[in-house]
Amino acid sequence: MSFLRDALTVYRKEVTDALRDRRTLMVVLMSSVLLGPLVLIALSAFIASFEERAEKREVHVTGIEHAPTLANYLARQTYVVKQAPPDYEARLRTSKLHDPVVVIPADFERDLARGETPVLEIVSDSGNQQAQGGTARIERLLRGFGRERGLVNLAVRGVSPALTEPVEVQERDLANAQSRAAQMTAMLPFFVIMAVLYGALNAALDTTAGERERGSLEPLLMTPPAPLALVLGKWGAVASLGMLIAVLSSTSFIPAQWLLRSDTLQAMFQYGWHEALWFLAVLLPLAAALSAVLMAVAIRCKSFKEAQASSAVVVLGISLLPLATVFNQSGEQWWQLWVPGLAQQTLMTRVLKGEGFGVEQVMVPLLVCAVLTALGVWAVARRLKAAAVR
């Protein structure tokens, strides 16, 4: 009982110290909690800009006076033809023009009447994302004009247009609305993981290397509590802060949905308390493990700055591991659930897709996090015990 009482006393002391530094705490909370929703809102605004341009149904053309048949087709498709500026190429390169430009040759109607194939050029710039995003839409529109002209020519010659399409192809997408939304929101789990990491980082460094630099660690080792009780109290305070960040980050997406500007994303992105609880089920063990690992790294350092440099390896590893899902095109692999960070990314992506997973798949990363937590706490306790003996 005295052991647990000592650990609880240290825990309260560390929590009080963390709450006392309100400026740092507010910066960590605001940056960690707001990062994910801000990315979601920015993504929504980006998609909404494409939707707004698509609703305007505008097409920028140069040389439309050479193609009255094309102008008639565009008008029947309820598109508004706008004359492209003379310097449209320079504007596209500098991203001042956000729509691709259709260039019509002077002999368009003559070649069309002769049965030749006139060339319509769609000018864009791959560095201009907004213009590049509209290229496919304009290309489908012009191909529709080409198909219509081809069917009219066949009908004039008495040939059934159905002969040109002997097979009807229909596409069936097996992905549900949540899976399609997850393709756009795939980076959200990454930002949540990084928020938990940075939430625990400052507290883990301050309670170990920070106290050593301030000279308050050695007097603490001279107190009656055992080194393991001290470590458990310190780790509990750091883990609590990391778990608090996990809770706030996971639940912050619920009110963030009210601010989405894209109707499409708002309809597809279904995130409620059920999804938030699944997020917490995989994030809370990770917060505990990261707290222990960061403390084990920082306890070996003599100054806070040295601890920051050493912990950069952990931060880099956690930030790079989720990228394995980007470069791996063969689908989810069994070993991903055994890699901290990557396992949480995989499971949270499943949640966003609306896919279920069994308890055994949650137990694997839970077991790995438990082992890392135990090893980290043991390493810190061993280091403190050696320092107390000296």
Helices and strands as residue ranges (DSSP letters): H 2-20, H 22-56, E 58-62, G 64-66, H 68-76, E 80-83, H 88-93, E 101-103, H 108-113, E 121-123, H 129-133, H 135-156, G 161-164, H 177-184, H 188-205, I 206-210, H 211-214, H 217-221, H 227-256, G 257-259, H 263-268, H 273-298, H 304-320, G 321-323, H 324-327, G 334-338, H 342-353, H 359-389
